[in-house]
Amino acid sequence: MINKKITCSGHKINLRSLRFEDHQILKNWCEEENNLDYFPNSNFLHEIKSKTWILNKINDKNGIYMVIICRKENKIIGMTILENIDLNNKNASWGIYISNNQYHKFDYCFEASQHIINYAFKKLNLNKIYLNTLASNKRGREFHKQLGFTEEAVFNNQILVDGYYTNLIWSSLEKKNWKLMLIQK
């Protein structure tokens, strides 16, 4: 990871860098109901079961992987990531995942997203963050729009889900638009 000692504190959540011992919690996430319905990479929840996956992420020189901790329960409830960080072109891929339906409330996701996006733009001085989401993930797409992301492209029939091809949406958020959003709130 670019920085192995990142922590952020919020009202409802804390973020901290991924640690090897988190593997015990992460490996159970694929057991949660409907968790595979929203991922362009349907292997993600199976990959995190592997100790190799977590070691690769901890040692990734172009990524930041943070667990999301519910402050009230001091429990890991998800993960947010910046991957493929390109400091020359000042962009990175972003994602967020909340493991359990009881934490899918807007405020947990929003607060964690704000922290990592602020980190990307302020500390890493990135200009753009991008993401991919399934066209069928209406809730996720709406959430991304509320954060200021703009849908830029559609990759038709890109991802095979349950035996059918579905479209993949490419979205991005530029630093200047993030600043405007913060001013308007």
C-alpha positions, 0 to 999 in steps of 0.5 A: 500500500502507498501508506500502511498507516492511514486512519480517519475518524468520522461520526459513525465510522472509522477507516484504517489501513487493511491488516493481515489479521483482517483476513479472518473477517473478510473471508466470511463476506461472501456468505452474506446474502445477495453480496455478489449482485453488485460487483463487476468482478464477481470473483472479488468475494471469493478472492478475499478468502485467500490469504494471498489476496490480502498479502497482495493488497497490503504490499500493493505499491499502487493501492490503498485498502481501508477497512470501514469500522462501525464506531458504535460496535467497533466492528469491521463492516466494509472496505473502501479502496483506491487502486491503480493509483497513477501519481503521474496522471493523477488518477485512481480507481475507487470502490466501496463495499459494505458487507452486511445489509444492516449497514447499507444505510446511506450514512455509513457509505457516504461518510467512508466515501467522503474520507477516502475521496478527500484523501485522494484529492487532498493528500495524494493530489489526484485530479480524477477518481474513476469506477466501474459499476454494473448497469443493473446496480441502480442503487450504487449508480444513484449513490455515485451520482450523489457523490458527484460522479458522472457516468462517462461511458457504457461498455455494452455486454461487458460482464457475464452475470448469471449466464447473461451479459450486462453493461458496465458503466464507467463513471468519474469524479474530478477534483474540481467537481468535488470541491464544488460539491463540498461548497454547495453542501 
